[in-house]
Amino acid sequence: MQKTTTVRARVESKLKDDAEAVLQKLGLTTSQAIIIYLKQITLYKGIPFEVRIPNETTLKALKDAKQKKNLETFKNTDELFENLEI
């Protein structure tokens, strides 16, 4: 497929560097990742993942997780599944 246009975006350097490190591990260039993203938008006829503002419960859980507060830990998966009643 012949590329006929350029897409430019201004992003924070750290975000770009962090993303490129992940993409490199996946064997992708930034351009390839952007092409995949744009193709998914076309296929989904929208952004290919949920975009929304988190509610208060989710915000509190995210804050607690970052601060390592109110976390449940389990010795193994069996203990986790038992707790989840699975």
trRosetta pair geometry for C-beta under 8 A, 3 or more apart (Angstrom, degrees):
i j d omega theta_ij theta_ji phi_ij phi_ji
7 34 6.3 -169 74 162 142 145
11 15 5.1 -103 161 82 112 124
11 16 5.2 132 92 -56 117 97
12 15 4.3 87 66 6 94 108
12 16 6.9 -166 89 -7 48 85
13 16 5.7 -60 -151 38 31 111
13 17 6.1 28 155 -17 68 109
14 17 5.7 -55 -143 40 31 110
14 18 6.0 31 158 -19 67 108
15 18 5.9 -57 -144 38 26 109
15 19 6.2 23 158 -16 63 110
16 19 5.9 -60 -145 40 26 108
16 20 6.1 23 158 -18 64 111
16 30 7.7 3 -157 -108 88 144
17 20 5.8 -57 -144 38 27 109
17 21 6.5 33 155 -25 62 103
18 21 5.8 -52 -153 28 30 113
18 22 6.9 26 151 -13 62 103
19 22 5.8 -57 -156 37 35 109
19 23 6.2 33 150 -18 69 109
19 30 7.3 76 115 -110 111 97
19 33 7.7 -172 163 103 110 166
20 23 5.4 -52 -140 41 35 113
20 24 6.2 44 156 -27 66 101
20 30 5.9 -37 -98 -63 92 106
21 24 5.8 -49 -149 29 28 114
21 25 7.0 29 151 -17 59 102
22 25 5.8 -56 -158 33 34 111
22 26 6.6 24 148 -11 66 109
23 26 5.5 -62 -150 44 36 109
23 28 4.5 -88 -169 79 90 93
23 29 6.8 62 147 -158 130 7
23 30 6.2 126 78 -75 172 54
23 32 7.8 147 -169 66 121 100
23 33 5.3 -79 -116 -45 129 140
24 27 7.5 44 -177 -73 32 24
24 28 7.7 -108 -71 56 23 55
28 32 4.5 -134 -162 86 90 124
28 33 5.1 100 140 -56 133 89
28 36 7.6 -38 -146 -8 146 137
29 32 4.6 99 51 5 77 101
29 33 7.1 -142 93 -4 42 86
30 33 5.7 -56 -150 37 33 112
30 34 6.4 33 153 -20 66 105
31 34 5.8 -55 -148 35 31 111
31 35 6.4 32 153 -20 65 104
32 35 5.6 -53 -149 35 33 112
32 36 6.5 36 152 -20 65 102
33 36 5.6 -50 -149 34 34 113
33 37 6.4 36 151 -20 65 105
34 37 5.5 -52 -148 36 33 114
34 38 6.3 31 154 -16 66 106
35 38 5.8 -55 -145 39 30 108
35 39 6.3 32 154 -20 64 106
36 39 5.8 -58 -149 37 29 111
36 40 6.4 29 153 -19 64 106
37 40 5.8 -57 -151 35 29 111
37 41 6.6 34 151 -21 64 102
37 48 7.6 -148 -149 23 60 122
38 41 5.5 -47 -149 31 36 115
38 42 6.6 38 151 -19 63 103
39 42 5.6 -54 -154 36 34 114
39 43 6.3 31 151 -17 67 106
40 43 5.6 -53 -142 39 34 110
40 44 5.8 18 163 -4 69 112
40 48 3.9 -38 151 -39 119 152
41 44 6.3 -63 -136 50 23 98
41 45 7.8 76 165 -100 53 8
41 46 6.8 -115 -151 107 68 12
41 47 6.3 -13 -110 -97 90 38
41 48 6.4 -106 -72 -28 48 94
42 45 7.4 14 -177 -74 27 48
43 48 7.5 34 69 -91 98 119
44 47 7.2 -55 96 89 139 16
44 48 4.6 167 -11 -94 154 76
47 51 5.6 20 87 -14 154 125
54 58 3.7 -120 -172 95 112 128
54 59 5.1 146 107 -56 117 75
54 62 6.9 44 133 -11 172 137
55 58 5.2 93 53 14 68 102
55 59 7.0 -128 102 -6 33 93
56 59 5.6 -54 -143 38 31 113
56 60 6.3 32 158 -19 66 105
57 60 5.9 -56 -151 35 28 109
57 61 6.4 26 152 -17 63 108
58 61 5.6 -55 -146 38 33 112
58 62 6.3 33 155 -19 66 105
59 62 5.8 -55 -148 36 29 111
59 63 6.3 29 154 -18 64 107
60 63 5.7 -55 -147 38 31 111
60 64 6.1 32 155 -19 66 108
61 64 5.7 -53 -143 38 29 112
61 65 6.2 32 156 -22 63 106
62 65 5.7 -54 -147 35 29 112
62 66 6.5 30 155 -18 63 105
63 66 5.9 -55 -151 35 30 111
63 67 6.3 10 156 -1 65 112
64 67 6.0 -70 -146 51 29 99
64 68 8.0 -113 162 60 58 4
64 69 4.5 -101 -152 74 79 90
64 70 4.6 -38 -167 48 139 112
64 71 7.2 168 143 -54 102 76
65 68 7.2 26 -172 -79 32 38
65 71 6.9 96 -111 -83 62 110
68 71 6.1 -51 -163 -6 57 135
72 83 7.1 167 155 172 145 161
74 77 7.5 94 115 -91 133 20
74 79 4.1 175 -167 97 106 111
74 80 4.2 179 58 -64 171 80
74 83 6.6 -126 -89 -1 128 138
75 79 5.1 81 43 1 82 155
76 79 5.3 102 56 8 67 101
76 80 7.3 -124 106 -3 39 92
77 80 5.3 -53 -148 37 40 115
77 81 6.0 38 155 -19 72 104
78 81 5.9 -55 -146 39 29 108
78 82 6.3 33 153 -22 63 106
79 82 5.7 -51 -147 34 30 114
79 83 6.5 33 152 -20 62 104
80 83 5.7 -58 -154 35 30 111
80 84 6.3 17 153 -8 66 110
81 84 5.6 -60 -143 46 33 105
81 86 4.4 -87 -160 63 86 106
82 85 7.3 27 -179 -78 33 38
82 86 7.9 -85 -58 43 20 70
